[in-house]
Amino acid sequence: MSRFGRYGGLLFAAPAMAQLQAMSDEEMSRTRGQGLIAISNSRLGDFDFTRIALDADVTLNASFRNMRLGDYRYASREGLGADIDMPLLQFGRSDGTAAQRTVQIANPYFEFVYRAGADATAPREVIGMRLGFDAISGDVGLKLNSLSGSMLVNGTAADGSTVTLDSRTDAGGGKRWDGSCTAPCLNFSQLGSVRAGDAGGPSRDFWISVLKTGVQFQAPSGTTQLPDMAQAGIWMNWRDKLQALGTTAVAPPSLPAVK
């Protein structure tokens, strides 16, 4: 059966009752439409960007385990041998209220990066791409062994004091960071889950890039604050409105994971 077969009867059960009428140029000029796919081009510094966005809101409940991204030699800091070593990435939970069981994602996108050239007729060099969301809200199980990226998570220690996990404290600039920090702080061994977004709105700057060289990306939608510069290799950015759900490395219950 074709992918439209199930719905064919619904789509064509009733005869059309309206007759198509041609529109004048003036009527066309006053008409606007919005498609599911939005493509936009931009430039910042020495790079051009082409974004392909899915103009939709997505409800997600999914769980992934034991992801290693960017497994290659890096002499400056070999660490665990991967840019991102992530034992758990879980969107939503199987307990709690109906709203907590899923994560809400708005406008997921792919963005391709090219080196800007003076000669418009010459092929442009592809630098890489990134995958991101304009907004994300909900509970996310998150465990890390190493991270190449820029991340900020606020948390509350057992004694009620405020602690943070902040890649900007890393002397290596966040490249293959093992989460070590100077107490009081929140480190990878304590992190098990985060809540994205708060009463003021969703978290707006989650993305993962794959790049040949460092790139400065644009500010997330609705802000003017540029993110930290993404480094070559795999790089994850997530600094907006993240609150740790605890400091005991416990992830919320989930559906069976995809391995």
N, C-alpha and C positions, 0 to 999 in steps of 0.2 A: 504494500500500500504506500502511495506517495505520502510525503509529510503533510500534505494538505487534505488527504483523503478523509480523515476523520471529521473534518469540519466542512466538507464540500456541501453536504446536505443542508447545513445551517446557512451557508453563504448564498446558496442558489435556490432555496426552497420557495421563496416568494418572487413573483415576477416584478421587474422594475416598473415603478409607477411614475417616474419623472423622465422628462425628455431633456437631453443635453442641449444646452444653448451656448453658442459662441460668445466669448467675452471680448469687449472692446479693449484697446490698448489702455484707455483710461481706467477701466475696471480692473485690468490686470495690475496696473501700477499701485492700486489701493489694496491688493490682496497679498497676504503674507501666509506662508506655511512653514511648518517645522517638521523636519524628517527625523527618523530614528538615528541616523548617522550624521554627525556634524564634523566637517573637516575645516581646519583653520591653519594658517601659516603665520609665523612670527619670526623676529630676529632679536637677539640679545648679544651684544659684543661681537665675537668672531663666529657665531654659530647661528644657523637657521634651524627652525623647528617646524615640523608638520605634525599636527595632532589630529588623531582620528578618535572621536569620542562617541560613546553610546549614550545618547541623551535620554537616560532612563534611570529610574530608581529600582534598585535590586535588593531583594530580601535574601539573605544568605545564611545557611547553616551547614558548615563544612569543617572537616578536621584533617590536618596533614601532619605527618610525623617524619622525623629524621631527615630533614632537608639539608643538603650541603650544596651551596652555590659558590661558584668561583674557586674551584679546587685547582690551584696552580702554585708554582714556586714563587715566593715573594721574599727576596733576600733581606729586606729591611726589617721585616717582622713575620717570620714564618708562622708563629702561633700554632693553631690547630690545623693548619694547612688548607683553610678555606676562608673566603671572605665572609661568608655567613654560614654558621653551623647552628641549625635551629631544630632542636628535638621536637618542638611542638608549635604549630600555628593553627589555632582553632577559632572559627567564627561562630559565635553563639554558644548555647549551652542546652542541655537536656532537662534541666530543672528550672525552678523559678517561675516567674510570670510569663505569659505568652510573649510579651515584649522582649524579655531577656533571652528567649530561646533562639532568636535570630539577630543578625547584625544588618543594619540598614546602610546601603552603599548608594551614593549618588554619582551619576555621570562617570563611570569607569572609562579609561582612555589608554590608548597607545600613543606615544610621541616619539617620532624619529628625529635624530639630530644629524645635521650636516655641517661641515665646515664651510663658512661663507667664502665665496670666491669673487674676485674682481671681474673675471670673465664669465658673463652670463651664458655663453655658448659652450663652455667646458663642463664636463661632468663634475658634479660635486662629490666630495669625499664623505662617505657615511661614517660617522663617529660612533653611533650606537643608538640606543632607544631606552625608553622607560615605560613602565606600567604603573598607573596610579588611579586614585579616586579623588573627585572633587570634595567629597565628604564621606565620613564613616562614623556611625554611631552604634554603640552596643558593647557587649562583653567579649573580649578576645583573649583566649588562652595563648600565652606567649612564654616560651622558654628558649633561652639562648646560651650557647657555649662560647661563640665568638661572633662579633659583629663588625662589619665595615659599614659605617653609616653615621648619621646624626640622629640621636634619639634623646628625648627628655621625658622621664616619667616621674611624677610626684607620688609619694607614698607616706604612710603613717606607721611609725615604728610601734612596737608593743608598749612602750612607755608613753605613747601619745605624741611624741615629737615628730616633726616633719623631716622626711629624708627624700633624697632625689637620686635618680639614676640619670646621669648627664654625660654623654660622650665627649662634651667639650672639656671635661676635666682630664681626658686622656692625653698623655704626652705625645702619643703617636698620631694625634689628629683624628682618631676614630677608625683608623685602618687596622682591621683584624684585632680589635679591642677585645680583651677577655673579661671585661666588666669589672676589673679591679679598681678600687677607689679608696680614698682616705676617709675613715669613719669620722662622723656619722654619715652614712650614705646608703643607697639601695643598690645592691650588686646583682649580677646574673643568678647567683646561687639562691637568692631570695625571691626572685621574680617568677611568678607563675601565671599571672593574668593581669589584664588592664581593662579599664573602662574607657572607651573612646567617646569623647564628647561630654558635655555637661549641660546645665540648665541654660547656658548662654548660646548653645548650638553644637553642631557636630565638630569632630576633628577634621581638619581640612588639608593636611599636607602629607598623607601617606603615599609613597611611591618607592619603587625599586628600579634602579637603572643598570644597564649593561653598557660600558663605555670603553673606548680605546684610550681616551685621555680625559683629564679633568674637565668638567663642564659646569658653568654657572647657569642654573635653570631659573625660570621666571618665578615670581611670587605666586602663591596659590590663589585660587579664585576668591575674590572678596577681600584681599589684603594687599598691602604694598611691601611687606617684609620679605626680602629675598631669602631663600633657604641657604644653608651652608653649601659651599661648593662641593659637588659630587666628585669623587675621585675615580680614577680608572679602575676597571674591574667591575665587580658587583657592589652596589652601594644602596643602602636603604635609608630613607628619610622619614622620620615620624617624631615630631616635637610638639604638636598642638593638642592641648586638652587631653592628656593621658594621665589617668589615676590608677595606681596599683590597687588591686582588690585585696591584697594582703602582702605579707613579707615572709611567708613560709613556703614559697615555691609550689603552692597547691593550685592546680588548674581546675576550673569548673567542670562538672560532669559533661560529657559530650556524646554524640552519636559515634558509631564505629569509625575509626580513622582510615584515611586513604594513605597507604604506605608506598 
